[in-house]
Amino acid sequence: MGKKIKALEIDVAKRKEKLTAYHAYAPDEMFHHKGQDLFSVLDFWRYAYGQLEGLADTLAEFFVAKALGIEKAENVNYWTAYDMAYRNKRIEVKATSYVHPWNTSVSKVRTFSIEPTNNSYWGNSAEGVNGGKKLSRQSEVYVFCLNSNMDIQNNDPLNVDDWIFYVVPTFEINIYCKENPNQKKISLNVVRRLAKSGVAFHELRNAVDAAIEKSDNYYEEL
């Protein structure tokens, strides 16, 4: 299994290089028309993303990327089957919140998506690791992100302290779903049980490192 994992890591590294080769626009770059500057990239960002309260999924990915020292998103131009690569491991980020801009009451039932997807994107390296299965959870680690704020009137999207991160090696999710391998959702309570405990933003990188080590040890013993 070690050789198969190494082949997948090499594939992940190559894809990361390809997927981050795009130009990341700066806030002061300008849209132009007939040779004249019209408005800035920052103007566009403020228009499209000025309301942060409805961007929980994107914020969660951003927080995880910053915690792991990742500067450029990998899942912006193509379907990547994972959200970001770290240490040549695939990280899947899922988010949920109790409060949303459209809420009139707190949404207390929280779930996360864990639906398997077609791993043909990865070719032979993924098929080797996944035992020839065409549908699989295409990551080594899941980071489940919960915005724990339950105060609709005082929801501050800039307060990272509201977020709790639950880090789970993907193989543990697969074991949990053994009776239903194609399970699409997992509850917050189950995530808490699998993760043992949640971590704050400043603890997240260490938690992901620990999950990667746990995953590596698991596959090396197969």
C-alpha positions, -999 to +999 in steps of 0.1 A: +000+000+000+029+024+007+039+025-030+002+033-040+000+060-014+033+075-027+020+075-063-011+093-052+009+119-033+030+126-065-003+130-084-016+154-058+016+175-060+014+177-098-022+187-098-016+213-071+011+229-093-013+229-122-044+241-104-025+270-087-008+283-119-034+310-124-029+347-120-043+359-086-056+394-092-046+421-068-072+445-053-058+476-072-059+460-106-084+477-129-112+468-152-109+489-184-129+501-214-116+518-245-082+524-228-097+539-197-097+525-162-133+519-149-132+502-115-110+480-095-109+443-086-116+455-050-148+471-062-159+438-077-150+419-045-170+444-025-200+440-048-199+402-051-186+392-016-195+422+006-221+402+025-200+377+044-228+362+065-240+341+036-206+327+027-200+302+054-187+275+031-162+298+014-151+313+048-146+279+062-123+269+033-104+302+037-099+297+074-086+262+069-063+273+041-049+301+062-043+278+091-024+254+069-004+282+052-021+277+018-022+309-002-040+300-035-072+280-039-071+249-059-108+244-065-116+276-084-113+266-121-119+229-122-137+201-104-109+189-082-128+163-060-111+178-030-107+214-016-070+218-010-037+199-008-015+200+022+017+180+026+006+163-006-026+150+011-061+159+000-082+179+024-119+181+022-136+210+040-173+210+050-191+238+069-224+244+087-239+271+108-267+276+132-274+311+119-279+322+082-290+355+067-324+340+058-330+326+093-358+338+116-348+311+141-318+291+149-312+259+128-304+234+155-301+202+133-267+203+117-253+179+091-224+177+067-221+162+033-198+132+029-211+119-004-186+098-024-177+110-059-163+095-090-126+090-085-117+084-122-103+119-120-073+104-103-067+076-127-047+046-115-033+061-084-067+066-068-080+032-080-050+016-063-057+033-029-095+028-032-094-009-041-108-003-076-139+014-064-152+041-088-170+060-060-150+071-030-144+099-006-114+115-023-094+129+005-072+118+033-086+142+059-120+159+064-122+192+083-157+198+095-163+235+104-190+246+127-199+283+133-211+279+168-228+313+172-265+309+180-273+346+184-291+358+153-289+395+163-252+394+170-237+373+142-202+386+134-187+368+104-153+383+112-151+366+146-131+334+140-135+325+177-171+314+168-157+286+147-150+251+160-131+227+137-135+189+139-107+170+121-113+134+111-092+111+089-113+099+059-107+063+066-126+066+100-156+080+081-154+051+057-153+027+086-183+044+102-202+041+069-192+005+063-229-007+062-238+022+039-207+031+019-225+057-003-239+075+027-244+112+018-247+130+051-233+128+086-246+145+117-228+169+139-231+145+168-214+117+149-186+141+137-180+151+173-177+114+183-153+106+155-131+137+161-131+132+199-129+170+203-131+202+184-102+226+180-099+264+177-083+281+147-048+283+163-049+246+170-061+235+135-028+229+118-016+206+145-049+187+144-046+182+106-010+171+110-021+145+136-049+132+113-025+128+084-001+108+106-030+087+118-041+081+082-006+072+070-002+047+099-036+031+091-027+025+054+008+014+061-006-014+082-030-027+055 
